[in-house]
Amino acid sequence: MAIAQLENARQQDAIRLYGRNANVQIYTGLQQIYADNAQPKKVFGSVAKRLEAIGTEVKRLYEEKVL
């Protein structure tokens, strides 16, 4: 079964690879939906804002240290 799913697998989002605590933000949002019955639209709007801030920090650090 798992091998059959490989053709459907996608590459991980860059923010999850390079953004500090990005996974925590995503999983916290999912937990709010599942455990607290929070509204997904509101939760993911908030998660998106936090991920945007993380992405901005990654960009700043990259420009500071690499470029």
C-alpha positions in Angstrom: 0.0 0.0 0.0 2.7 2.5 1.0 4.7 1.8 -2.2 1.6 2.4 -4.3 1.3 5.9 -2.7 4.8 7.0 -3.7 3.6 8.2 -7.1 1.3 10.6 -5.3 3.9 11.9 -2.9 5.0 15.6 -3.2 8.1 17.4 -2.1 7.8 19.0 1.3 7.1 22.8 1.4 10.2 24.9 1.7 8.8 26.7 4.8 8.6 23.4 6.6 12.3 22.7 5.8 13.8 26.1 6.5 11.4 27.8 8.8 12.1 27.4 12.5 9.0 26.0 14.2 6.9 26.0 11.0 5.8 22.4 11.7 4.8 23.3 15.2 2.6 26.1 13.9 0.9 23.8 11.4 0.3 21.0 13.9 -0.9 23.5 16.6 -3.5 24.7 14.1 -4.6 21.2 13.3 -4.9 20.4 17.0 -7.1 23.4 17.5 -9.4 22.2 14.8 -9.5 18.6 16.0 -9.4 19.0 19.7 -11.1 22.4 20.2 -13.5 22.2 17.3 -12.2 25.6 16.1 -13.3 26.9 12.7 -10.7 25.8 10.1 -10.9 29.1 8.1 -10.1 31.2 11.2 -7.4 28.8 12.4 -5.6 28.5 9.0 -5.8 32.2 8.5 -3.9 32.6 11.8 -1.5 29.8 10.8 -0.8 31.5 7.4 0.1 34.8 9.1 2.5 33.0 11.4 4.1 31.1 8.5 4.4 34.3 6.6 6.3 35.9 9.5 8.5 32.8 9.7 9.2 33.1 5.9 10.0 36.7 6.3 12.6 35.8 8.9 14.1 33.1 6.8 14.4 35.6 3.9 16.0 38.2 6.2 18.5 35.7 7.5 19.3 34.3 4.1 20.0 37.8 2.7 22.1 38.7 5.8 24.2 35.6 5.9 24.4 34.3 2.3 24.0 37.3 -0.1 
